[in-house]
Structures are given as structure tokens and as C-alpha cells.
Amino acid sequence: MTGLDKMISQIIEEAEQSAKGMLDEANAKAEETAKAAAEDAGKLKEEMSRKSEADVANYMERVKSSADLQRRTAILKAKQEVIAGILDKAYASLDKMDEKSYFDMIRKMLSKYVRNVQGDICFSSKDLARMPEGFGNEIEAIAAKKGGSLTLSKESRDIDNGFILIYGGVEENCTFRALFNTQKDRLQDMIHRELFS
């Protein structure tokens, strides 16, 4: 073997050793990187698992809350329907009173709503036709007790029941429906207390 061959052989041997060292170092780094990646993956998996559990718990809480809200809304709606049904029946019973009871109710309403000034009172054509004998005089007497006067108008109004009071051109609607509507909240509260408390 010549000097040149020895030199080449030595260079090749050194290159092989250097390559082997580099491979060993690369393998060690690869193992470290793989180990670190596995640890990171494990941590990430745990973190994702915890986050997933938290997300599931949050979702379940939202579902439960939503279901509870829907349940309360359905109960409230059912209660409102029951109360509205009772109010409708109460109104219908007032509207279907016999004549004596009806005009007794009108007398009570007059005592409450008549003012101590001069005015007119209007009824429906149905009420004018079935009005008891001398009821116009009773109206005047009730108004006089309050310090006012009321003239029964022969002109009818398009109302179902009750009456319209007119004072100085200003009309006061005293129909059952109008009175029901003004007292609706109070009546609903009373019914709610009676039924659901």
C-alpha cells in the first residue's frame, strides 16, 4: 500500500468514525426529541382531556339551564292561559247576567263613577230597549247624591254593555270590557295568588 492509499484509507476511516459519531449523536437527539414529544403529547392529552371534561360539564350545565328556562317558561305560559281563561269566563258571566242583576250592577257602577258635575250618559241600543221603567230617574237621583246631574241620552252607542259618561265633551268609557282592562293586572295578581300561592 502506497502512502497515498494509506492516506485515503485513513481519511475514509476518520470519515466513517465521524459519520458514526454524527449518527450516534443524531440518534441520541432524535431519542431525546421523541421522548420530549411523547411527554408533551401526554401533557397535551391530559390537558385536552381536562379541557374536554370541562367543556362537557359546561355544555351540560348550559343544557340543564336551558331546559330549566324552557320548563319555567312553559309553566308561566300555562299559568297565564289559565288566568286569561278565568278572566274571559268572568267577563262572559257579567255579559250574560239576567236583566235585574245587570241593572243592579249598573247602579253600583254609577255610584262609583258619577262625578259631581253635569253630564250625559249613553247606553247601547240593547240596554235602552230593556231598561227598567223609571231607570232614568234613578240615574238622576244617583248623580244628585254625588252633587252632579246626568241626563240619559236617547242616542245609543256601539258598546256591548255598561255605559259611557260624557262630561264637558270628554267621554269616560265605563263598559265592562274597559273596566276589566283597567283592572286586568290587579285581577291577574288576585287570581294568581288564589290559584298558585
Buried (B, 14 or more C-beta within 10 A) or exposed (E): EEEEEEEEEEEEEEEEEEEEEEEEEEEEEEEEEEEEEEEEEEEEEEEEEEEEEEEEEEEEEEEEEEEEEEEEEEEEEEBEEBBEEBBEEBBEEBEEBEEEEBBEBBBEBBEEBBBEEEBBBBBBEEBBEEBEEEBBEBBBEBBEEBEBBBBBBEEBBEBEBBBBBBBEEEEBBBBBBBBBEEEEEEBBEEBBEEEEE
